[in-house]
Amino acid sequence: MNTMSAARSMVQEKMRKHIQQMVSTNPMIGQLNEQFTSWLLGSGLTGIEIANTIDSNKDAVIQPHELAAALKQTTGTEPPGWVINGLLTLLDSDNDKTVTVGDLFTYFEQIGLPLGVPDPAEQEAARKAAEQEAARKAAEQEAARKAVEQKAARKAVEQEAARKAAEQKLEASMEEIDMELQDVSTPESVNDVPEESKVGGQASPSSSNPSEHNHLQIIEALNSMKLSSQIREAVKNTSMNHHFSVKIEKIESTLMGHDSFKNGKTIVGRLVDEDSVEIELLFQAVENESVNNFQANHIIEIDAHIANWNIGRKRAVFSVHSYNYD
């Protein structure tokens, strides 16, 4: 039993002994006690409702005129003064000539009248139960949310893997076509093309060494090549870094990266200086946290070199070495 319950029990026991003594020494008090108890239990009101009716000025002290007015209001008859004084004496368990609302509540508990006031222990238990239920529901919702996110992530990975597989299959098909073409003719070198492919006395982007071109010319040259062997050779021979800006469209995971780019991030975007050109930017895995904070439609400045050509999407793939993102 806690301290509060022990103190409450002591007060109730004091009231019980006081009533027992009053009834045994004064038969009239005994009759008043019976009538008052009968009235209280038959009122259909809770202890707090009766106390609010009696304590009309809400000062927590029961005055004789307040008790008389409450009895008259509920019974229709004004009780005589000796009845009021007898009841106040009955309720004053500590004989200090003052009857408080607390004394009323103690008396109500003695006669078994429901107070209508939640028990503190019950309130605390109910609060804890409500908190536990809320925590359980929150945990269930969080688990459901994570399950949905994991399912969506798995689906996205599967879709990306399927897309990469389709691209690889297409690239393999292109290589087979290369081999068949090589059986019937010798392909032109990327650095050795006929005069008619030149425009205005200068070689077209597809006819000269891509390593000598800017990023736009490299993309145009790679896009014009028909054989995957030509593309691989051109990419292999192009190591110069280029500085340009890209408008971000989306961020993907890099599934097929090499070395430090493996498990990194890929940005798909469009060149700021030529928005019709879509490219891919490979970021090293150590930059994942930063790249995840990038947002669509923002601009990023990069230093990068050509790393591959996405045959299926007709996109140049650049490996990023440094960048500036505001």
N, C-alpha and C positions, 0 to 999 in steps of 0.2 A: 504494500500500500504506500503511495507516495505521500508527501507532506500535506498537499492540498486535501486529499481524501481523508487523511487522519484528522485534520482540523475540522473538516466538515462533519465527520462522525462525532467528534467531541461536542460540537454545537448542537447537533441533533439529540444527543444523549442528555445534554443539559436541558433542552426544551422538554423532552419526554419526562424527566424527573420533576421539572417545574409543574407541568400540567398534572401529573399524578398527585403531587403534593397539594395543589390548589383544589383539585376535585375531592380529595380525601378530607380536606379540612372545611370545605364550603360547598354544601349540596347545591346551592344556587349556581355556583360556578360550574358545577358538574352538568347541570341542565343547560346552561348557556353553551358549554362546550359541545354538548350533543346537538343542540339546535343549530349552532354556528357550523358545525361539521356537516350536518345534513343539508344546510343551505348551500354551503360551498360545493359539496359533491353533486348536488342536484342542479346546480346552475348551468352545467354544460360548458363552463368556461375553463380555460387553463389558468394556472397560478399567475402567470404574467399578465393576463387579461384582467383578472380580478384586482391585482395590485395596481394596474394602471387606472382602473375605475376608482379605487379607494384613494390613491395618492393623486388627487386632482391637480395640485400645483407642482407635481413632479420634483419635490425637494427630498424625496426618499425618506421622509418622516411622516408617520401616520398621526394626524391630529384628530381629536374627538369629533369635531364637526365634519371632517372628511369621511370617517367611518359611518357616522349617522346618516350623511347624505347618500352614501353608497347603499346602505341597507334600505333606506326609504325608496331609492330609485329602483331597486330590484324587487322589494317586497310590497311596495305601495303603502307601507305603514311606517310612520316615524317612530323609531324605538325610543323608550324612555332613557333618561340619563344614566340610571343605574346599570342598564344593560350595556351601554357603551363603555362605561367605566369598568364593568366586570370583564368585558371582552378585551379591553386594553390591558388590564391586569393579567389576564390569561396569556396574552401574547408577549408580555414583558418578562421574558425568562430570566434576565439578569437583574430585574428590579431596579433599573436605573431611571425609571419614570419616563422613558422614551421608547416608543415602538417604531422600529424602522421597517423598511421594505424587506430587509434581510431577515428580520424576525418573522415577517409574514411568510416568506419562502420556507423558513425552517418549520413553521407550523404546518404549512401546506404539505411538506414532505412527511411530517408525522402522521397526518391523516390519510396519506396516499393520494393526494390530489396532483395530477400531472402539472408540472410547472410550465411546460411549453418552451423551456429554455434548453437548447441542445447541451448535452453533457460535454465538457471540454475534451475528455478522453475519446468520446465517440466522434467529436468534431475532428480531432487530430487523426484518428484512425480513418475517417472518411476522406480527409484531405490527402493522407498518404496513399490510400487506395486509388483516389482520383489521379494523383501524380503518377502512380505506377501504371495505371491504365493508359494515361496519356503518353507515358514513355514507351509502353508496349506498342501502342498504335504508331507512334513516331518511328520506332525501330522497324516495324512492319512496312511502313511507307518508305523509309530509307532503303530497306532491303529490296523492296519492289522497284524503286527508282534505279538502284544500282543494277538490278537484274535487267531492266530495260536498257540501261546504258551499255551494259556488257553485251547484251544481245545485238544492239545496234552497232557496237564496235566490232563484234565478230562478223556481222554481216558486211560492214564496210571493208574489213580486212579481206573477207572472202571475195567481195566484188572487185577489190583492187587486185587481188591475186589472179582472179579470172581475167581481168583486163590485161594485166602484165603477161599472163600466159597466152592470151590471144595475140598480143603484140609480138611475143617471142615466136609464136607459130607463124605469124605473118612474115617475120624477119627470116625465119628458117625457109619459108616458101620462096622468099626473094633470093636467098642464097642458092636454092636449087635452080631457080631460073637463071641466076648468074652462071652457074656451072654449065647449064645447057647452052647458054649463049656463047660461053667461052669455047665450047666444043665446035661451034660453027663459024665463029669470027673472033678477031682479037679486039677487045674493047679499047676505046680511045682512052688515053691517059688524061687525068684531070688537069695536067699541066701542058697537054699537047693536043690542041683542037684545030679544026679547019679554019681558014681565014674567014669563011662566011659566017662563023659564029661570033665574029668581032663586030662591035658596033661603034661607028664613028672613029675607026682607026685604033680603038682600044679593045682589049679582050673583055668579053662578057664575064660576069661574076663566076660562071660555071667553068670558064676556060683557064683561069689562072690559079696559082697556088692560093688556097683560101687563107693560109697563114699570113698573107700579105694584105688581107682585106679587113674592114671593120666588121662589127658584129652583124649588121644588116646584110652586108655583101656575103658573109659566110653563110647566113641562113638562106639567102637566095641561091647561093651556089649549091648547097646541100639539097635544097628542095628541087633543083633542076636535075639532079643525078638520078639515073634509072637503076643502077646496079648497087646492091648493098656493099659489094666489095669496094666500089668507088667511094661510097660514103665512109666506110671504115678507114680506108686509106687516107681520105681527106681529114677526118677527125684526128687520126693518129699523127698526122703531120702539122696539125694546128695546135700550138701550145701557147700562143701569145695571149696575155690577159687583155680584157676589154672592160671599159668603164661605161656603164649606161644605167638608165632608170627603168623600173618595171612597176606597173600598177597591179597590185595583188588581186587575184580573183578567188583563189582557194588554197588551202594548205592540206597536204596529204603526207602519209608516212612513206618513207623510202624503203621499199621492200627488196630491191635488187641492187642496192648501192655497193660500192667497193671500198675497201680500206676504211678510212675515217668517215666516209659518207654512209656506210652501212648502218641501218636502223636510224638514220637521220630523218630530216624532213624535206619534202619537196614542195616548192611554191609554184603554182601555175598562175601565170599572169600575162599581161600584154605590154609590149614595149611602149614607153611613153612617147618616143619619137616616131613610132609607127604602130598605132593601136590596132591595126589589122593583123599584126603578127603576134601569135601566141607562142610562149616559150615555157620551159621548165627550168627551175633553179634548184640545184641540189645543195643542201646545207649539211655540214658535218654534224654528227650526233651530239657533240658537245654543245651545239647551239640550240638544241631542241627546246629548252625552257624559254629561251628568248623568242624563238620563232613561233612558239605556241601563243605568244602575246600579240603577234602581228594581226592586223585586221584587214578584211577585204576592202578594196577601193583605196587603200593607203599606198603611198609611193615609197619604194625602197631603191636606194642607189647601191650598186654592186660593182665589185671587180671580180671578173670571172673569165674562164676560158671554156671553149666548146668541149663537152665531154662525150656527147652521143647525139644520135638523131632518132627521134621517135617516129618510126616508119608509119605505124598505125594512125597516129594523130598528126603527122606532118609537123612535128615540133622539134626545134633545137633544144638540146639539154645542156645547160651550162653548170659547171662546178664553181660554187661561190667561194672565194678566198677571203674577201672582206666586204663589209657592207655598212651602210648608214641608214638607220631607220628612225624617224622622228615620231 
